[in-house]
Amino acid sequence: MMDKKPIDPAKELSPDGRSSIQGGIAHHAEDPLPEREPYGPPGIRGLIANPFVLMCAACSTLGGLTFGYDQGVVSVILVMDQFLERFPEVNSGFWKGLMTAMIELGAFLGAMNQGWIADKISRRYSIIVAVCIFTVGSVLQTAAVDYAMLTVARLIGGVGIGMLSMVAPLYISEISPPECRGTLLVMEELFIVLGIVIAYWITYGTRYMSGEWAWRLPFLLQLIPGFILSAGVIVLPFSPRWLVAKGRVQEALQSLSKLRQLPPSDKRVRQELLDIKAEVRFHQELNAEKHPNLQGGGIKNAILLDLACWADCFKKGCWRRTHIGVMMMFFQQVSSKMPQKIIPESN
């Protein structure tokens, strides 16, 4: 039997810099990841360089447009004589506030549940579900014949708006190039404000119409963004991150290649896919460590895991960031949305 060559425990790295042997144990040293090569210039210039991503983001932000549009429509409709004749209950402060708040309550319920729905059926299909719910609510609002029907219709429409408002930023952040991600996410807020402006001008024109179409027509017109979004979903690709989370890595590569308008062999596409895989694996392992009893398939586990993740936001180590996010949105709504409802009422 041949004698084994003694191993030098202090052996240096091999010339390729990837392996070393210490104490008889082989160690592999990976080269640090090279600095990521950008897809293009940042900001608006980057959007011009990749119009397909801009189109996908603009399509998905139509949910923000519908949310802003409803805010603007209601603030003017509430003081229309034609509307008050059909719904005299709105003359009471309580019933007016209840009807107005139904859209926000529905949006809260929709946003709370959209997380597990988007994880279960994909961001793309969850947008379709949200549009269908919003369409039902809009049709019922347009056809409302009494206060109860209008209130329930606004609750249903609010669920759809909340789902769209939640999934749109998520989808945009997952399909946009890193250089343009912040610019594209601003589009959600931009479209909310744009929806408010459009609603003001539409109701400014319809308030002088005779009959109930003075307020029914603005409710009916909010179906248009929903129909555009439904048609746009056909061209929207699946989120690469969602595909990776479902183990469909090859499809994720094709989706990423389509979004970046580059061949799958491009090293920037490959590097981004590697980053996505690492992030998804990290979150999956973290969730498995925190909530081992909620792993596995099934709608029940998905809902319970989503609720557990919401609870994690208020635990030690995360609650400060949660409070900052909540208070920012709270004061944004108080300072920008409430005056829209109070000012018309005082005229």
One Martini backbone bead per residue (centre of mass of N, CA, C, O) as a GRO file, in nm:
protein
  347
    1MET     BB    1   0.096   0.036   0.023
    2MET     BB    2   0.071   0.360  -0.028
    3ASP     BB    3   0.187   0.645   0.069
    4LYS     BB    4   0.082   0.934   0.194
    5LYS     BB    5   0.087   1.251   0.131
    6PRO     BB    6   0.162   1.505   0.299
    7ILE     BB    7  -0.011   1.772   0.449
    8ASP     BB    8  -0.015   2.108   0.435
    9PRO     BB    9  -0.178   2.314   0.658
   10ALA     BB   10  -0.048   2.593   0.511
   11LYS     BB   11  -0.179   2.595   0.252
   12GLU     BB   12  -0.241   2.767  -0.008
   13LEU     BB   13  -0.386   2.891  -0.249
   14SER     BB   14  -0.464   2.830  -0.540
   15PRO     BB   15  -0.418   2.983  -0.836
   16ASP     BB   16  -0.743   3.018  -0.867
   17GLY     BB   17  -0.858   3.093  -0.566
   18ARG     BB   18  -1.071   2.832  -0.462
   19SER     BB   19  -0.857   2.653  -0.295
   20SER     BB   20  -0.798   2.477   0.017
   21ILE     BB   21  -0.575   2.318   0.269
   22GLN     BB   22  -0.676   2.237   0.607
   23GLY     BB   23  -0.620   1.976   0.803
   24GLY     BB   24  -0.736   1.785   0.556
   25ILE     BB   25  -0.935   2.015   0.456
   26ALA     BB   26  -1.140   2.126   0.218
   27HIS     BB   27  -1.146   2.454   0.072
   28HIS     BB   28  -1.374   2.701  -0.058
   29ALA     BB   29  -1.317   3.005  -0.239
   30GLU     BB   30  -1.508   3.253  -0.325
   31ASP     BB   31  -1.555   3.489  -0.525
   32PRO     BB   32  -1.643   3.783  -0.532
   33LEU     BB   33  -1.884   3.959  -0.645
   34PRO     BB   34  -1.925   4.141  -0.893
   35GLU     BB   35  -1.998   4.425  -1.011
   36ARG     BB   36  -2.282   4.541  -1.116
   37GLU     BB   37  -2.415   4.577  -1.425
   38PRO     BB   38  -2.588   4.798  -1.574
   39TYR     BB   39  -2.856   4.846  -1.796
   40GLY     BB   40  -2.859   5.162  -1.737
   41PRO     BB   41  -2.978   5.444  -1.682
   42PRO     BB   42  -3.115   5.631  -1.457
   43GLY     BB   43  -3.433   5.685  -1.435
   44ILE     BB   44  -3.582   5.821  -1.706
   45ARG     BB   45  -3.366   5.722  -1.905
   46GLY     BB   46  -3.419   5.419  -1.842
   47LEU     BB   47  -3.714   5.414  -1.948
   48ILE     BB   48  -3.646   5.482  -2.241
   49ALA     BB   49  -3.465   5.220  -2.276
   50ASN     BB   50  -3.740   5.061  -2.133
   51PRO     BB   51  -4.061   5.058  -2.239
   52PHE     BB   52  -4.182   4.788  -2.136
   53VAL     BB   53  -4.168   4.844  -1.832
   54LEU     BB   54  -4.332   5.104  -1.842
   55MET     BB   55  -4.593   4.970  -1.943
   56CYS     BB   56  -4.632   4.771  -1.710
   57ALA     BB   57  -4.640   4.983  -1.483
   58ALA     BB   58  -4.871   5.158  -1.593
   59CYS     BB   59  -5.083   4.934  -1.590
   60SER     BB   60  -5.064   4.860  -1.280
   61THR     BB   61  -5.133   5.174  -1.183
   62LEU     BB   62  -5.447   5.186  -1.234
   63GLY     BB   63  -5.528   5.137  -0.942
   64GLY     BB   64  -5.447   5.423  -0.845
   65LEU     BB   65  -5.641   5.574  -1.030
   66THR     BB   66  -5.906   5.460  -0.909
   67PHE     BB   67  -5.860   5.563  -0.624
   68GLY     BB   68  -5.842   5.867  -0.690
   69TYR     BB   69  -6.108   5.891  -0.845
   70ASP     BB   70  -6.297   5.823  -0.610
   71GLN     BB   71  -6.217   6.054  -0.425
   72GLY     BB   72  -6.304   6.283  -0.623
   73VAL     BB   73  -6.597   6.204  -0.680
   74VAL     BB   74  -6.721   6.204  -0.393
   75SER     BB   75  -6.656   6.504  -0.309
   76VAL     BB   76  -6.879   6.607  -0.526
   77ILE     BB   77  -7.135   6.426  -0.514
   78LEU     BB   78  -7.225   6.493  -0.216
   79VAL     BB   79  -7.332   6.802  -0.337
   80MET     BB   80  -7.543   6.697  -0.520
   81ASP     BB   81  -7.872   6.727  -0.584
   82GLN     BB   82  -7.923   6.460  -0.741
   83PHE     BB   83  -7.807   6.279  -0.514
   84LEU     BB   84  -7.983   6.378  -0.268
   85GLU     BB   85  -8.256   6.290  -0.387
   86ARG     BB   86  -8.189   5.980  -0.386
   87PHE     BB   87  -8.003   6.030  -0.101
   88PRO     BB   88  -8.110   6.161   0.191
   89GLU     BB   89  -7.917   6.030   0.406
   90VAL     BB   90  -7.661   6.212   0.336
   91ASN     BB   91  -7.747   6.461   0.514
   92SER     BB   92  -7.625   6.292   0.719
   93GLY     BB   93  -7.328   6.268   0.874
   94PHE     BB   94  -7.313   5.965   0.934
   95TRP     BB   95  -7.404   5.845   0.653
   96LYS     BB   96  -7.191   5.990   0.494
   97GLY     BB   97  -6.943   5.868   0.637
   98LEU     BB   98  -7.009   5.570   0.584
   99MET     BB   99  -7.012   5.577   0.276
  100THR     BB  100  -6.724   5.692   0.245
  101ALA     BB  101  -6.571   5.462   0.427
  102MET     BB  102  -6.616   5.199   0.260
  103ILE     BB  103  -6.372   5.213   0.070
  104GLU     BB  104  -6.154   5.192   0.297
  105LEU     BB  105  -6.249   4.927   0.419
  106GLY     BB  106  -6.219   4.761   0.162
  107ALA     BB  107  -5.918   4.825   0.118
  108PHE     BB  108  -5.819   4.693   0.375
  109LEU     BB  109  -5.919   4.406   0.311
  110GLY     BB  110  -5.773   4.375   0.040
  111ALA     BB  111  -5.478   4.426   0.135
  112MET     BB  112  -5.467   4.200   0.355
  113ASN     BB  113  -5.529   3.958   0.123
  114GLN     BB  114  -5.325   3.994  -0.122
  115GLY     BB  115  -5.071   3.847  -0.035
  116TRP     BB  116  -5.165   3.541  -0.051
  117ILE     BB  117  -5.281   3.563  -0.335
  118ALA     BB  118  -5.018   3.647  -0.487
  119ASP     BB  119  -4.862   3.388  -0.392
  120LYS     BB  120  -5.059   3.174  -0.510
  121ILE     BB  121  -5.147   3.307  -0.825
  122SER     BB  122  -5.009   3.566  -0.863
  123ARG     BB  123  -4.979   3.887  -0.961
  124ARG     BB  124  -5.134   3.874  -1.227
  125TYR     BB  125  -5.400   3.726  -1.130
  126SER     BB  126  -5.464   3.921  -0.894
  127ILE     BB  127  -5.539   4.156  -1.080
  128ILE     BB  128  -5.787   4.022  -1.203
  129VAL     BB  129  -5.946   3.985  -0.944
  130ALA     BB  130  -5.956   4.286  -0.869
  131VAL     BB  131  -6.104   4.384  -1.125
  132CYS     BB  132  -6.361   4.218  -1.087
  133ILE     BB  133  -6.445   4.341  -0.815
  134PHE     BB  134  -6.445   4.637  -0.908
  135THR     BB  135  -6.659   4.606  -1.131
  136VAL     BB  136  -6.891   4.525  -0.952
  137GLY     BB  137  -6.889   4.782  -0.777
  138SER     BB  138  -6.933   4.989  -1.010
  139VAL     BB  139  -7.203   4.881  -1.114
  140LEU     BB  140  -7.358   4.915  -0.846
  141GLN     BB  141  -7.316   5.219  -0.820
  142THR     BB  142  -7.455   5.301  -1.085
  143ALA     BB  143  -7.732   5.120  -1.002
  144ALA     BB  144  -7.823   5.259  -0.760
  145VAL     BB  145  -8.141   5.291  -0.549
  146ASP     BB  146  -8.003   5.289  -0.262
  147TYR     BB  147  -7.818   5.318   0.018
  148ALA     BB  148  -7.741   5.021   0.066
  149MET     BB  149  -7.634   4.959  -0.219
  150LEU     BB  150  -7.414   5.176  -0.224
  151THR     BB  151  -7.252   5.083   0.023
  152VAL     BB  152  -7.187   4.795  -0.072
  153ALA     BB  153  -7.054   4.878  -0.339
  154ARG     BB  154  -6.818   5.034  -0.205
  155LEU     BB  155  -6.701   4.793  -0.058
  156ILE     BB  156  -6.639   4.620  -0.305
  157GLY     BB  157  -6.467   4.829  -0.457
  158GLY     BB  158  -6.255   4.857  -0.227
  159VAL     BB  159  -6.133   4.578  -0.246
  160GLY     BB  160  -6.019   4.614  -0.532
  161ILE     BB  161  -5.846   4.866  -0.473
  162GLY     BB  162  -5.670   4.742  -0.248
  163MET     BB  163  -5.547   4.519  -0.421
  164LEU     BB  164  -5.418   4.706  -0.633
  165SER     BB  165  -5.253   4.889  -0.434
  166MET     BB  166  -5.073   4.646  -0.337
  167VAL     BB  167  -4.971   4.495  -0.608
  168ALA     BB  168  -4.837   4.715  -0.777
  169PRO     BB  169  -4.572   4.775  -0.616
  170LEU     BB  170  -4.481   4.482  -0.613
  171TYR     BB  171  -4.463   4.435  -0.918
  172ILE     BB  172  -4.275   4.668  -0.989
  173SER     BB  173  -4.032   4.584  -0.804
  174GLU     BB  174  -4.001   4.293  -0.967
  175ILE     BB  175  -3.962   4.420  -1.281
  176SER     BB  176  -3.761   4.632  -1.224
  177PRO     BB  177  -3.491   4.794  -1.255
  178PRO     BB  178  -3.275   4.910  -1.023
  179GLU     BB  179  -3.239   5.203  -1.156
  180CYS     BB  180  -3.588   5.241  -1.178
  181ARG     BB  181  -3.756   5.170  -0.923
  182GLY     BB  182  -3.823   5.444  -0.791
  183THR     BB  183  -3.958   5.577  -1.035
  184LEU     BB  184  -4.189   5.364  -1.067
  185LEU     BB  185  -4.312   5.386  -0.777
  186VAL     BB  186  -4.412   5.683  -0.811
  187MET     BB  187  -4.649   5.621  -1.007
  188GLU     BB  188  -4.863   5.547  -0.804
  189GLU     BB  189  -4.895   5.835  -0.683
  190LEU     BB  190  -4.940   5.983  -0.950
  191PHE     BB  191  -5.206   5.829  -1.025
  192ILE     BB  192  -5.374   5.922  -0.788
  193VAL     BB  193  -5.365   6.224  -0.854
  194LEU     BB  194  -5.471   6.196  -1.143
  195GLY     BB  195  -5.747   6.081  -1.062
  196ILE     BB  196  -5.844   6.328  -0.907
  197VAL     BB  197  -5.830   6.532  -1.139
  198ILE     BB  198  -6.021   6.387  -1.332
  199ALA     BB  199  -6.266   6.386  -1.142
  200TYR     BB  200  -6.303   6.690  -1.118
  201TRP     BB  201  -6.358   6.747  -1.423
  202ILE     BB  202  -6.597   6.557  -1.461
  203THR     BB  203  -6.783   6.668  -1.230
  204TYR     BB  204  -6.785   6.959  -1.339
  205GLY     BB  205  -6.953   6.870  -1.596
  206THR     BB  206  -7.196   6.685  -1.462
  207ARG     BB  207  -7.341   6.874  -1.246
  208TYR     BB  208  -7.520   7.018  -1.495
  209MET     BB  209  -7.685   6.781  -1.522
  210SER     BB  210  -7.976   6.627  -1.577
  211GLY     BB  211  -8.025   6.414  -1.349
  212GLU     BB  212  -7.862   6.111  -1.252
  213TRP     BB  213  -7.613   6.129  -1.454
  214ALA     BB  214  -7.441   6.326  -1.288
  215TRP     BB  215  -7.345   6.059  -1.098
  216ARG     BB  216  -7.338   5.798  -1.275
  217LEU     BB  217  -7.119   5.859  -1.485
  218PRO     BB  218  -6.867   5.871  -1.301
  219PHE     BB  219  -6.900   5.577  -1.207
  220LEU     BB  220  -6.884   5.449  -1.493
  221LEU     BB  221  -6.594   5.558  -1.585
  222GLN     BB  222  -6.424   5.370  -1.381
  223LEU     BB  223  -6.418   5.121  -1.581
  224ILE     BB  224  -6.197   5.187  -1.787
  225PRO     BB  225  -5.933   5.116  -1.631
  226GLY     BB  226  -6.018   4.820  -1.588
  227PHE     BB  227  -6.025   4.737  -1.887
  228ILE     BB  228  -5.734   4.810  -1.953
  229LEU     BB  229  -5.608   4.620  -1.744
  230SER     BB  230  -5.727   4.357  -1.854
  231ALA     BB  231  -5.580   4.382  -2.130
  232GLY     BB  232  -5.282   4.418  -2.013
  233VAL     BB  233  -5.241   4.134  -1.878
  234ILE     BB  234  -5.160   3.982  -2.135
  235VAL     BB  235  -4.859   4.131  -2.140
  236LEU     BB  236  -4.799   4.052  -1.863
  237PRO     BB  237  -4.560   3.927  -1.685
  238PHE     BB  238  -4.422   3.735  -1.479
  239SER     BB  239  -4.277   3.726  -1.188
  240PRO     BB  240  -3.962   3.624  -1.124
  241ARG     BB  241  -3.986   3.584  -0.818
  242TRP     BB  242  -4.235   3.400  -0.819
  243LEU     BB  243  -4.113   3.177  -0.994
  244VAL     BB  244  -3.884   3.105  -0.801
  245ALA     BB  245  -4.069   3.037  -0.554
  246LYS     BB  246  -4.199   2.793  -0.748
  247GLY     BB  247  -3.943   2.662  -0.916
  248ARG     BB  248  -3.943   2.843  -1.203
  249VAL     BB  249  -3.654   2.926  -1.332
  250GLN     BB  250  -3.674   2.923  -1.642
  251GLU     BB  251  -3.915   3.118  -1.655
  252ALA     BB  252  -3.769   3.348  -1.511
  253LEU     BB  253  -3.556   3.392  -1.729
  254GLN     BB  254  -3.755   3.463  -1.958
  255SER     BB  255  -3.892   3.701  -1.817
  256LEU     BB  256  -3.634   3.868  -1.772
  257SER     BB  257  -3.559   3.886  -2.071
  258LYS     BB  258  -3.815   4.038  -2.156
  259LEU     BB  259  -3.788   4.284  -1.963
  260ARG     BB  260  -3.476   4.352  -2.069
  261GLN     BB  261  -3.427   4.294  -2.371
  262LEU     BB  262  -3.259   4.018  -2.339
  263PRO     BB  263  -3.073   3.761  -2.342
  264PRO     BB  264  -3.033   3.486  -2.135
  265SER     BB  265  -2.703   3.506  -2.164
  266ASP     BB  266  -2.683   3.749  -2.014
  267LYS     BB  267  -2.502   3.846  -1.738
  268ARG     BB  268  -2.712   4.037  -1.607
  269VAL     BB  269  -2.944   3.837  -1.598
  270ARG     BB  270  -2.798   3.617  -1.439
  271GLN     BB  271  -2.732   3.789  -1.190
  272GLU     BB  272  -3.025   3.862  -1.113
  273LEU     BB  273  -3.122   3.573  -1.078
  274LEU     BB  274  -2.926   3.506  -0.848
  275ASP     BB  275  -3.035   3.720  -0.652
  276ILE     BB  276  -3.324   3.615  -0.639
  277LYS     BB  277  -3.259   3.331  -0.533
  278ALA     BB  278  -3.124   3.424  -0.271
  279GLU     BB  279  -3.363   3.583  -0.153
  280VAL     BB  280  -3.578   3.363  -0.154
  281ARG     BB  281  -3.422   3.161   0.023
  282PHE     BB  282  -3.396   3.341   0.268
  283HIS     BB  283  -3.703   3.379   0.324
  284GLN     BB  284  -3.776   3.082   0.346
  285GLU     BB  285  -3.586   3.017   0.584
  286LEU     BB  286  -3.698   3.230   0.777
  287ASN     BB  287  -3.991   3.125   0.785
  288ALA     BB  288  -3.916   2.836   0.878
  289GLU     BB  289  -3.793   2.933   1.149
  290LYS     BB  290  -4.041   3.103   1.261
  291HIS     BB  291  -4.273   2.902   1.092
  292PRO     BB  292  -4.284   2.566   1.093
  293ASN     BB  293  -4.613   2.509   1.110
  294LEU     BB  294  -4.670   2.683   0.813
  295GLN     BB  295  -4.577   2.484   0.620
  296GLY     BB  296  -4.685   2.447   0.307
  297GLY     BB  297  -4.964   2.387   0.168
  298GLY     BB  298  -5.241   2.566   0.132
  299ILE     BB  299  -5.463   2.808   0.228
  300LYS     BB  300  -5.443   2.806   0.533
  301ASN     BB  301  -5.134   2.842   0.556
  302ALA     BB  302  -5.120   3.102   0.390
  303ILE     BB  303  -5.292   3.277   0.578
  304LEU     BB  304  -5.136   3.227   0.845
  305LEU     BB  305  -4.862   3.328   0.738
  306ASP     BB  306  -4.953   3.613   0.670
  307LEU     BB  307  -5.036   3.687   0.960
  308ALA     BB  308  -4.758   3.633   1.087
  309CYS     BB  309  -4.609   3.850   0.919
  310TRP     BB  310  -4.768   4.085   1.029
  311ALA     BB  311  -4.683   4.039   1.326
  312ASP     BB  312  -4.372   4.083   1.280
  313CYS     BB  313  -4.392   4.400   1.241
  314PHE     BB  314  -4.452   4.424   1.581
  315LYS     BB  315  -4.181   4.334   1.657
  316LYS     BB  316  -3.885   4.308   1.762
  317GLY     BB  317  -3.689   4.492   1.512
  318CYS     BB  318  -3.963   4.628   1.341
  319TRP     BB  319  -4.163   4.844   1.467
  320ARG     BB  320  -4.033   5.110   1.380
  321ARG     BB  321  -4.071   5.079   1.076
  322THR     BB  322  -4.374   5.043   1.088
  323HIS     BB  323  -4.446   5.317   1.214
  324ILE     BB  324  -4.331   5.491   0.992
  325GLY     BB  325  -4.510   5.386   0.761
  326VAL     BB  326  -4.786   5.439   0.891
  327MET     BB  327  -4.755   5.747   0.953
  328MET     BB  328  -4.703   5.843   0.669
  329MET     BB  329  -4.981   5.748   0.555
  330PHE     BB  330  -5.161   5.890   0.756
  331PHE     BB  331  -5.072   6.190   0.698
  332GLN     BB  332  -5.131   6.182   0.401
  333GLN     BB  333  -5.437   6.138   0.425
  334VAL     BB  334  -5.508   6.374   0.615
  335SER     BB  335  -5.376   6.610   0.430
  336SER     BB  336  -5.519   6.518   0.134
  337LYS     BB  337  -5.815   6.378   0.167
  338MET     BB  338  -5.997   6.529   0.371
  339PRO     BB  339  -6.028   6.810   0.231
  340GLN     BB  340  -6.190   6.692  -0.014
  341LYS     BB  341  -6.449   6.644   0.177
  342ILE     BB  342  -6.482   6.922   0.334
  343ILE     BB  343  -6.485   7.159   0.131
  344PRO     BB  344  -6.740   7.095  -0.041
  345GLU     BB  345  -6.936   7.102   0.207
  346SER     BB  346  -6.883   7.423   0.268
  347ASN     BB  347  -7.013   7.546  -0.011
   0.00000   0.00000   0.00000
